[in-house]
């Protein structure tokens, strides 16, 4: 990822609603969510407000849209999000892997499936 792309992504994420939208779409998985469901999750934001924010995220390459029937489905663009994290972490260790260990551990935990505690 080039610095210019990273700046565009960070600029898009620097607004509360857009950051919440990306997090929601990451949780939704590759299938994404219809625009209406995103609006409901954002406290019933108006359609024009949602369209503006989703457009900003799409221009930054963080979300993608597709039409399914009469609905527009939005989903996170995982490769771009991964590239953004890699951009931040690319030079973090500088020969000292212990510096990056907490960040790497946090990322690996985020992707592991949750298991139920059967000891209750």
C-alpha positions as CSV (number, residue, x, y, z in Angstrom):
1,X,0.0,0.0,0.0
2,X,1.3,3.4,-0.9
3,X,1.3,6.3,1.6
4,X,-1.3,8.1,-0.5
5,X,-3.7,5.2,-0.3
6,X,-3.1,4.8,3.5
7,X,-3.8,8.5,4.0
8,X,-7.1,8.2,2.1
9,X,-8.1,5.2,4.2
10,X,-7.2,6.9,7.4
11,X,-9.1,10.0,6.4
12,X,-12.2,8.0,5.7
13,X,-11.9,6.2,9.0
14,X,-11.3,9.3,11.0
15,X,-15.0,10.0,11.2
16,X,-17.0,8.2,13.9
17,X,-19.9,6.9,11.8
18,X,-17.6,5.6,9.1
19,X,-15.4,3.9,11.6
20,X,-18.5,2.2,13.1
21,X,-19.7,1.2,9.6
22,X,-16.4,-0.5,8.7
23,X,-16.4,-2.3,12.0
24,X,-20.0,-3.5,11.5
25,X,-19.1,-4.7,8.0
26,X,-16.0,-6.5,9.2
27,X,-18.2,-8.3,11.7
28,X,-20.8,-9.1,9.0
29,X,-18.3,-11.1,7.0
30,X,-17.8,-11.3,3.3
31,X,-21.6,-11.5,2.6
32,X,-21.9,-7.9,3.8
33,X,-25.1,-6.1,4.8
34,X,-27.9,-4.3,2.9
35,X,-27.7,-0.5,3.1
36,X,-30.9,-0.5,5.2
37,X,-29.5,-2.7,7.9
38,X,-26.4,-0.5,8.1
39,X,-28.7,2.5,8.5
40,X,-30.6,0.8,11.3
41,X,-27.3,-0.2,13.1
42,X,-26.2,3.5,12.8
43,X,-29.2,4.6,14.9
44,X,-31.5,5.0,12.0
45,X,-29.4,7.5,10.1
46,X,-31.0,9.1,7.0
47,X,-30.5,7.5,3.7
48,X,-28.7,10.5,2.3
49,X,-26.3,10.6,5.3
50,X,-25.6,6.8,5.0
51,X,-25.0,7.2,1.2
52,X,-22.5,10.0,1.8
53,X,-20.5,8.0,4.4
54,X,-20.6,4.7,2.4
55,X,-19.5,6.6,-0.7
56,X,-16.5,8.0,1.2
57,X,-15.6,4.5,2.4
58,X,-16.0,3.1,-1.1
59,X,-13.8,5.8,-2.6
60,X,-11.1,4.9,0.0
61,X,-11.3,1.3,-1.1
62,X,-12.4,0.1,2.4
63,X,-15.9,-1.1,1.3
64,X,-17.4,-2.4,-1.9
65,X,-21.1,-2.4,-3.0
66,X,-23.0,-4.8,-5.2
67,X,-26.7,-4.9,-6.3
68,X,-28.8,-7.8,-5.3
69,X,-32.3,-7.3,-6.6
70,X,-33.5,-4.0,-5.3
71,X,-31.0,-3.9,-2.5
72,X,-27.4,-2.6,-2.4
73,X,-25.2,-4.8,-0.3
74,X,-22.0,-3.3,1.2
75,X,-19.1,-5.4,2.4
76,X,-15.7,-4.8,3.9
77,X,-12.7,-5.0,1.5
78,X,-10.5,-7.3,3.6
79,X,-7.4,-7.1,1.4
80,X,-7.4,-3.3,1.7
81,X,-7.9,-3.5,5.5
82,X,-5.1,-6.0,5.7
83,X,-2.8,-3.8,3.6
84,X,-3.6,-0.9,5.9
85,X,-2.6,-2.9,9.0
86,X,0.5,-4.1,7.1
87,X,1.4,-0.5,6.2
88,X,1.3,0.4,9.8
89,X,3.3,-2.6,11.0
90,X,5.8,-2.9,8.1
91,X,8.7,-1.4,10.0
92,X,7.6,-1.8,13.6
93,X,10.1,-4.4,14.7
94,X,13.3,-2.8,13.4
95,X,15.0,-6.1,14.4
96,X,13.2,-6.5,17.7
97,X,10.2,-8.9,17.2
98,X,9.1,-8.5,20.8
99,X,7.9,-5.0,19.9
100,X,5.4,-6.3,17.5
101,X,4.4,-9.4,19.5
102,X,1.4,-7.8,21.3
103,X,-0.1,-6.5,18.0
104,X,0.4,-9.8,16.2
105,X,-1.1,-11.7,19.2
106,X,-4.2,-9.3,19.1
107,X,-4.7,-9.9,15.4
108,X,-4.4,-13.7,15.7
109,X,-6.9,-13.8,18.6
110,X,-9.4,-11.7,16.7
111,X,-9.8,-14.3,14.0
112,X,-10.0,-17.4,16.1
113,X,-13.5,-18.9,16.5
114,X,-15.1,-18.3,19.9
115,X,-15.7,-21.4,21.9
116,X,-18.3,-21.8,24.6
117,X,-17.1,-22.4,28.2
118,X,-18.4,-25.9,29.1
119,X,-17.1,-25.6,32.7
120,X,-20.1,-23.7,33.9
